[in-house]
Amino acid sequence: MPPSARGWLIGAAAFVTVTAGILSKVMALPTINDWLSRHTLFGTVPKAVAAADTSWGEGSRG
């Protein structure tokens, strides 16, 4: 593998890693998480709601 290609791949991997880290920190902010929960599929739900919802497995049966 040419050194320039290896350097590019290492740089791309570093960029993806840093971007994922930044996104996870931003999504952990309560205000952002609340907005994501209301307007997208990417927010988290409270544990009580997740524990009470048992309908997720019904579609995978037989």
Residue, then its C-alpha position, 0 to 999 in steps of 0.5 A: m500500500p502506498p504511504s499516501a494511501r495509508g496516511w489518507l486512510i488513517g486520517a479518514a479513520a481519525f476524522v470518523t472517530v472524532t466526529a462520532g465522539i462529538l456527536s455522542k457528546v452533543m446528543a447526550l445534552p438533555t435539551i438536544n436529547d429531548w428535541l431528538s426524542r420528540h422530532t426524530l427516531f434518534g432520541t432516548v426514551p425514559k427507562a420506565v417507558a422502555a420497560a413498559d413497552t413489550s410490543w417490540g417483540e410481537g412482530s418477529r414471531g412466526 
